[in-house]
Amino acid sequence: MDLNSFLVLGRGLAGDKLSELANFEDSPIFSAREKAALAYAEAATRSDRRVDEGLIRRLRKHFDDQAIVELAALIAYQNMSSKFNAALGVPAHGFCAAPAPTRR
């Protein structure tokens, strides 16, 4: 998350979106499409969440099946990368503060 935050800013993502990620559902700066993708990423990543039929219906309003598969692959890759770095003890470099886990 730390390095990806740095890289995405270099690719043109507005800094306000990055700082609002922890509150994306309530933030007016994210589109409904972005919110659906981010909710999917959270549900697929966090152990206290699940991908359910409601979330899949929400995704299908904005993405076709192929795009959902691509999102799942990207999310899985990022999760694997995070676990890999943690297993090797790669420290964060301070580009981004990880949001504290919340319960929904």
HELIX and SHEET records of a PDB file:
HELIX    1   1 ASP A    2  GLY A   10  1                                   9    
HELIX    2   2 GLY A   15  SER A   19  1                                   5    
HELIX    3   3 LEU A   21  ASP A   26  5                                   6    
HELIX    4   4 ALA A   32  THR A   45  1                                  14    
HELIX    5   5 GLU A   53  ARG A   60  1                                   8    
HELIX    6   6 ASP A   65  ALA A   87  1                                  23    
END                                                                             
